[in-house]
Amino acid sequence: MSPSHRGGKVVVIGAGIIGVCAANALVDEGFSVEVVDPLEPGSPGQCSYGNAGGLSPGSCIPNSMPGIAGQVPGMLLDPDGPIGLRLLDLPHALPWLLRFLANSRLSRVRRISDGMIALNRLTLACYEPLVKEAGCEDLILHRGQLFAYENPNGPAGSALSIGMRRERGVKVEILDDRQMRELEPAISPDYRAGVFLPEQGQCPNPGRLVAAIAKLAAAKGSVFTRRNVRSLVVEQGRVKGVATEGGVIAADKVVIAAGAFSSPFARQVGVCVPLISERGYHIMLPHADTGLKVNVNAAERKFVAAPMEGGLRLSGTVEFARPEAKPNWRRADILLRQAAHMFPGADLRGMERWMGNRPGTPDSIPVLETAPRHDNVILAFGHGHQGLMGGSVTGRLVAELATGRPPSIDLSHFRSSRF
């Protein structure tokens, strides 16, 4: 074996942000790396492409919080609400939703929050050397993140989440109406109060970020193969590679980073994870020159407005459906009405719609571990809508697991056995 490939051959299933970050970290450790995915890295078919772009080292608030059980029915019944569920998909989604609600107990919420902050607090520190090496430092902006409330007493109602952030060392500023206008004059005066996280970052083009990191991995020797992976190849109880439509690719180690499509591969190595497609929608408004500077989360309406290289992006609706189901573009059209409300007078012509399958676990955190019964398989999936945020850190952790070094963070939060 040559010195440059002293670690052996690793096949990474998935060329999204998790896969391309893992490829870079693995090749830096001396592994021969092949990334297998039918899609081009950074292309519109990938989940990472449609991300809102938040890179928040202070992100530690789970999706399932105390009191949500009483809110979900109203959200599902509201045709313009943030959650959609087709009746035909109810049997598919119900077991996951019950687990999701069970994770809203305060004791669980606090432990999940500890896991989230452990992973996310390193996002910028791990991205910065990557983007410098890839020549795309312009894709990491340090501008902060704003939660905007129409109710002037809204921040007081978010005391639990604000307190959880502060307990974990996240800087939080409470803004009144005047301070809101000074920070973001672009948004409607209907928004009367805010919570500002000044240490957070953002990416103005997630698709370009994925493509740039993939290009860097390729320049270091990683191979990108455009094929569907059909299954793992298991011989005499050990994973030997992956079976694709074009034949078998042999491997010493396999990384499962296929996002919402990871479950079948994980089951082959005895790991069952309650993973669902949280289908996310966004719209791009290429002519909406609002002057918006930071990512703005509309606290009551549950959507995000983000300034992007290609215009203004609004995202945030979730639809629980099978990944293969056709898009319900009405979920995207809801966001156009939200844009008209937040940015009165903005030019909303030329709307472009997108849908992607986000890999959601019931507790908002991914599975990151060596498969319990197969020590040459690494699981790295389930990041939900925080895949872009967790990509750089997860890539480093995958390489640490592959080399057998102690991981940079406590991975007990992310074991599949928690399910």
Stockholm file with secondary structure:
# STOCKHOLM 1.0

chainA/1-419         MSPSHRGGKVVVIGAGIIGVCAANALVDEGFSVEVVDPLEPGSPGQCSYGNAGGLSPGSCIPNSMPGIAGQVPGMLLDPDGPIGLRLLDLPHALPWLLRFLANSRLSRVRRISDGMIALNRLTLACYEPLVKEAGCEDLILHRGQLFAYENPNGPAGSALSIGMRRERGVKVEILDDRQMRELEPAISPDYRAGVFLPEQGQCPNPGRLVAAIAKLAAAKGSVFTRRNVRSLVVEQGRVKGVATEGGVIAADKVVIAAGAFSSPFARQVGVCVPLISERGYHIMLPHADTGLKVNVNAAERKFVAAPMEGGLRLSGTVEFARPEAKPNWRRADILLRQAAHMFPGADLRGMERWMGNRPGTPDSIPVLETAPRHDNVILAFGHGHQGLMGGSVTGRLVAELATGRPPSIDLSHFRSSRF
#=GR chainA/1-419 SS CCGGGTTCEEEEECCSHHHHHHHHHHHHTTCEEEEECSSCTTCTTSTGGGCCCEECTTCCCCSSCTTHHHHHHHHHHCTTSSEEECGGGHHHHHHHHHHHHHTTSHHHHHHHHHHHHHHHTTHHHHHHHHHHHHTCGGGCBCCCEEEEESSTTHHHHTHHHHHHHHHTTCCCEEECHHHHHHHCTTSCTTCCEEEEETTCEECSCHHHHHHHHHHHHHHTTCEEECCCEEEEEEETTEEEEEEETTEEEECSEEEECCGGGCHHHHHHTTCCCCCEEEEEEEEEETTCCCCCCSEEEETTTTEEEEEETTEEEEEEEEEECCTTSCCCTHHHHHHHHHHHHHSTTCCCTTCEEEEEEEEECTTSCCEEEECTTCTTEEEEECCGGGHHHHHHHHHHHHHHHHHTCCCSSCGGGGCGGGC
#=GC SS_cons         CCGGGTTCEEEEECCSHHHHHHHHHHHHTTCEEEEECSSCTTCTTSTGGGCCCEECTTCCCCSSCTTHHHHHHHHHHCTTSSEEECGGGHHHHHHHHHHHHHTTSHHHHHHHHHHHHHHHTTHHHHHHHHHHHHTCGGGCBCCCEEEEESSTTHHHHTHHHHHHHHHTTCCCEEECHHHHHHHCTTSCTTCCEEEEETTCEECSCHHHHHHHHHHHHHHTTCEEECCCEEEEEEETTEEEEEEETTEEEECSEEEECCGGGCHHHHHHTTCCCCCEEEEEEEEEETTCCCCCCSEEEETTTTEEEEEETTEEEEEEEEEECCTTSCCCTHHHHHHHHHHHHHSTTCCCTTCEEEEEEEEECTTSCCEEEECTTCTTEEEEECCGGGHHHHHHHHHHHHHHHHHTCCCSSCGGGGCGGGC
//
